[in-house]
């Protein structure tokens, strides 16, 4: 993996565009798609992040992290039911992993009405 796939907080628009272009050249590269999705997510480009996390969950439906981030994006869009489904999916895939704890907290927060 080269430097363009390394996480950078607050990546500028030109870098995001350059990295996304690399993915367009190799659209089946799941590892690169993962980085592109996370970079858009962490930089607040929600529509692009949503698009890529949907593709990732379709390509690798058993990866809890993809469902977790997709749930967060649904929540940010105001779709609590879809968020709940995504976070519940995380728990069905992995009850004890890193994202399971995060999903459990998100679900508990929904139950409290936060």
HUHU-V624044 format. One line per field, one symbol per residue. psi: psi as a letter, one per 20 degrees, with the letter a starting at -180 (. if undefined). burial: b if it has 16 or more other C-alpha atoms within 10 Angstrom, else e. Layout:
psi=???
burial=???
This chain:
psi=pahijpppplprhgggggghhhhhhmijnhghhgggghgggijjmgggggghhggghghmijohhghghhggggghijnhghgggghhhghhhoiirgigggggggghhghij.
burial=eeebbeeeeeeeeeebeebbebbeeeeeeeebbbbbbbbbbbbeebebbbebbbbbbeeeebbbbbbbbbbbbbbeeeebebbbbbbbbbbebbbeeebbebbbebbeeeeeee
